Amino acid sequence: MQQEIDWEYLKSQDYAITFTVKADKPACFDVRLVNREDAVGIPWRLYERVEIESDGQWHTVRIPLASMREHGAWDSAAEKWLIPEGKFSWDNIVTLAFAAEETDLHGITILFDSIKLENTGK
């Protein structure tokens, strides 16, 4: 059974997306929260860019939900990119994504572990 997540509450309580990561070569990727895309909804997204060293060590990454920035949306029906309009909805998140948009990661091995939502308790 899928449990509903109150993202707005988690954001207000200083929660963060946390994970450990290591790569065999320097790597850069985005961590995204994406809204549902349907007949009336646009898949607006928030993101944070992450850069990883290739030192063979596990690195802990903490991305406070409140610090994530709106990135815009890809409207599949119209086949066009939409610039950020402040329309991201914390009530309509369907995807947590790790995506390489700005960098080619072909031939790079990236390992992830312990992906979770965690209270950072300011």
C-alpha positions as CSV (number, residue, x, y, z in Angstrom):
1,M,0.0,0.0,0.0
2,Q,1.4,3.4,-1.0
3,Q,1.7,6.0,1.8
4,E,0.9,9.6,1.1
5,I,3.8,12.0,1.8
6,D,3.0,15.5,3.1
7,W,5.9,17.3,1.2
8,E,4.8,20.8,2.3
9,Y,5.0,19.7,6.0
10,L,8.4,18.0,5.5
11,K,9.7,21.2,3.8
12,S,8.5,23.3,6.7
13,Q,10.1,21.0,9.2
14,D,13.6,21.2,7.7
15,Y,13.6,17.8,6.0
16,A,16.2,17.0,3.3
17,I,16.7,14.4,0.7
18,T,19.9,12.5,1.8
19,F,21.9,9.8,0.2
20,T,25.5,8.6,-0.1
21,V,27.1,8.4,-3.5
22,K,30.4,7.6,-5.1
23,A,31.6,7.6,-8.7
24,D,34.6,6.2,-10.6
25,K,35.0,9.5,-12.5
26,P,33.9,13.1,-11.7
27,A,30.2,13.3,-12.2
28,C,27.4,15.9,-12.2
29,F,23.7,15.2,-12.0
30,D,20.4,16.8,-10.9
31,V,18.2,15.6,-8.1
32,R,14.6,16.4,-9.0
33,L,11.1,16.4,-7.6
34,V,8.6,16.3,-10.4
35,N,4.9,17.0,-10.5
36,R,2.4,14.7,-12.2
37,E,1.8,15.2,-15.9
38,D,-1.8,14.5,-17.1
39,A,-4.5,16.2,-19.1
40,V,-4.6,19.2,-16.8
41,G,-1.2,19.1,-15.0
42,I,2.2,20.2,-16.2
43,P,5.2,18.3,-14.8
44,W,6.9,21.2,-13.0
45,R,10.1,20.3,-11.3
46,L,12.4,21.4,-8.5
47,Y,16.0,20.5,-8.6
48,E,19.4,20.7,-7.0
49,R,22.6,20.1,-9.0
50,V,25.1,17.7,-7.4
51,E,28.8,17.3,-8.3
52,I,30.7,14.3,-7.2
53,E,34.5,13.7,-7.0
54,S,36.1,10.5,-8.2
55,D,38.1,9.7,-5.1
56,G,36.7,6.3,-4.4
57,Q,35.0,7.5,-1.2
58,W,31.4,7.5,-0.3
59,H,30.1,11.1,0.0
60,T,27.0,12.1,2.0
61,V,24.7,14.5,0.2
62,R,22.0,16.5,2.0
63,I,19.6,18.6,-0.1
64,P,17.1,20.5,2.1
65,L,13.7,20.5,0.5
66,A,13.4,24.2,1.2
67,S,16.6,25.0,-0.8
68,M,15.5,23.2,-4.0
69,R,14.9,25.6,-7.0
70,E,12.2,25.5,-9.6
71,H,13.6,24.4,-13.0
72,G,10.6,24.6,-15.3
73,A,8.8,21.7,-17.1
74,W,8.8,19.7,-20.2
75,D,5.2,19.7,-21.7
76,S,5.0,16.4,-23.6
77,A,1.7,17.3,-25.2
78,A,3.0,20.6,-26.6
79,E,6.5,19.2,-27.1
80,K,8.1,22.3,-25.6
81,W,10.1,23.4,-22.6
82,L,8.4,25.8,-20.2
83,I,10.4,28.3,-18.1
84,P,9.8,28.4,-14.4
85,E,6.5,30.1,-13.5
86,G,6.3,29.5,-9.7
87,K,3.7,26.8,-10.3
88,F,5.4,23.8,-8.7
89,S,3.0,22.0,-6.4
90,W,4.2,20.3,-3.3
91,D,0.8,18.4,-3.2
92,N,1.4,16.9,-6.6
93,I,4.9,15.3,-6.5
94,V,5.0,11.9,-8.2
95,T,8.7,11.4,-8.9
96,L,12.1,11.7,-7.2
97,A,14.6,11.6,-10.1
98,F,18.3,11.5,-10.5
99,A,19.0,12.9,-14.0
100,A,22.0,13.8,-16.1
101,E,20.8,16.8,-18.0
102,E,23.9,18.9,-18.4
103,T,26.6,16.2,-18.5
104,D,27.2,13.1,-20.4
105,L,27.6,10.2,-17.9
106,H,28.3,7.6,-20.5
107,G,31.1,5.3,-19.2
108,I,30.8,6.6,-15.6
109,T,29.7,4.3,-12.8
110,I,27.8,6.1,-10.0
111,L,26.7,4.1,-6.9
112,F,23.9,5.4,-4.6
113,D,23.0,4.1,-1.2
114,S,20.8,5.1,1.7
115,I,18.4,7.4,-0.2
116,K,15.9,8.8,2.3
117,L,14.0,11.8,3.6
118,E,15.6,13.0,6.9
119,N,15.0,15.7,9.4
120,T,18.0,17.9,9.5
121,G,16.9,19.6,12.7
122,K,18.2,23.2,12.3
